[in-house]
Amino acid sequence: MTSQAQVIKTSLPTPPPSVELLLSTVLDAVAEIKAVDVAEIDVRGKTSVCDYMVIASGTSTRHVKSIAEEVVKFAKRLDCQPLGVEGERESEWVLVDLGDVVVHVMLPRVREFYALERLWTVGDEPPSAGAVDGAAAGGPARDAG
């Protein structure tokens, strides 16, 4: 009695969506469910963890959880499974890790306390108009003679 060999059909995984498409999808998801005060931060060159962070606020723990669920739902439409979702139980701060884009959804008081925007944008602002180099701003005077 001979049996035929089973053929297992495999296919290469779909290539991941581009960072730009993933970021755009995340922004659409948070807008769809009316997240508040959405910030997009380019962290390329500052960390190897991801390319972009999106930080958004929800008006309640239920809203925070719903925003995170919407992000996951929109990502799955791109065949992008989250690498992890943390904080859903308490829903004061839910993190959705999509690889190149990490999404933080927080209650406003939690967001204010942790101040992720300040943490990741330190040094991004150009020097203020009032700051000039040392010589022009009271540096040592030079004698012309």
ChimeraX attribute file (.defattr): number of C-alpha atoms within 10 A of each C-alpha:
attribute: neighborCount
match mode: 1-to-1
recipient: residues
	/A:1	2
	/A:2	4
	/A:3	5
	/A:4	5
	/A:5	6
	/A:6	6
	/A:7	6
	/A:8	6
	/A:9	5
	/A:10	6
	/A:11	6
	/A:12	5
	/A:13	7
	/A:14	9
	/A:15	8
	/A:16	14
	/A:17	14
	/A:18	10
	/A:19	16
	/A:20	13
	/A:21	13
	/A:22	21
	/A:23	23
	/A:24	11
	/A:25	17
	/A:26	24
	/A:27	21
	/A:28	15
	/A:29	21
	/A:30	26
	/A:31	16
	/A:32	12
	/A:33	17
	/A:34	16
	/A:35	22
	/A:36	17
	/A:37	10
	/A:38	17
	/A:39	15
	/A:40	15
	/A:41	17
	/A:42	16
	/A:43	16
	/A:44	13
	/A:45	8
	/A:46	11
	/A:47	11
	/A:48	9
	/A:49	14
	/A:50	18
	/A:51	19
	/A:52	21
	/A:53	23
	/A:54	21
	/A:55	23
	/A:56	26
	/A:57	25
	/A:58	26
	/A:59	13
	/A:60	14
	/A:61	19
	/A:62	13
	/A:63	20
	/A:64	25
	/A:65	23
	/A:66	19
	/A:67	26
	/A:68	30
	/A:69	19
	/A:70	18
	/A:71	25
	/A:72	22
	/A:73	17
	/A:74	18
	/A:75	21
	/A:76	12
	/A:77	10
	/A:78	14
	/A:79	14
	/A:80	18
	/A:81	15
	/A:82	17
	/A:83	10
	/A:84	12
	/A:85	17
	/A:86	14
	/A:87	15
	/A:88	18
	/A:89	10
	/A:90	12
	/A:91	21
	/A:92	22
	/A:93	24
	/A:94	23
	/A:95	20
	/A:96	23
	/A:97	20
	/A:98	22
	/A:99	19
	/A:100	19
	/A:101	24
	/A:102	23
	/A:103	26
	/A:104	24
	/A:105	31
	/A:106	30
	/A:107	20
	/A:108	17
	/A:109	11
	/A:110	13
	/A:111	18
	/A:112	12
	/A:113	8
	/A:114	11
	/A:115	11
	/A:116	14
	/A:117	16
	/A:118	11
	/A:119	9
	/A:120	15
	/A:121	13
	/A:122	8
	/A:123	9
	/A:124	8
	/A:125	7
	/A:126	6
	/A:127	9
	/A:128	7
	/A:129	6
	/A:130	6
	/A:131	9
	/A:132	11
	/A:133	8
	/A:134	9
	/A:135	10
	/A:136	10
	/A:137	10
	/A:138	9
	/A:139	9
	/A:140	9
	/A:141	8
	/A:142	7
	/A:143	5
	/A:144	4
	/A:145	3
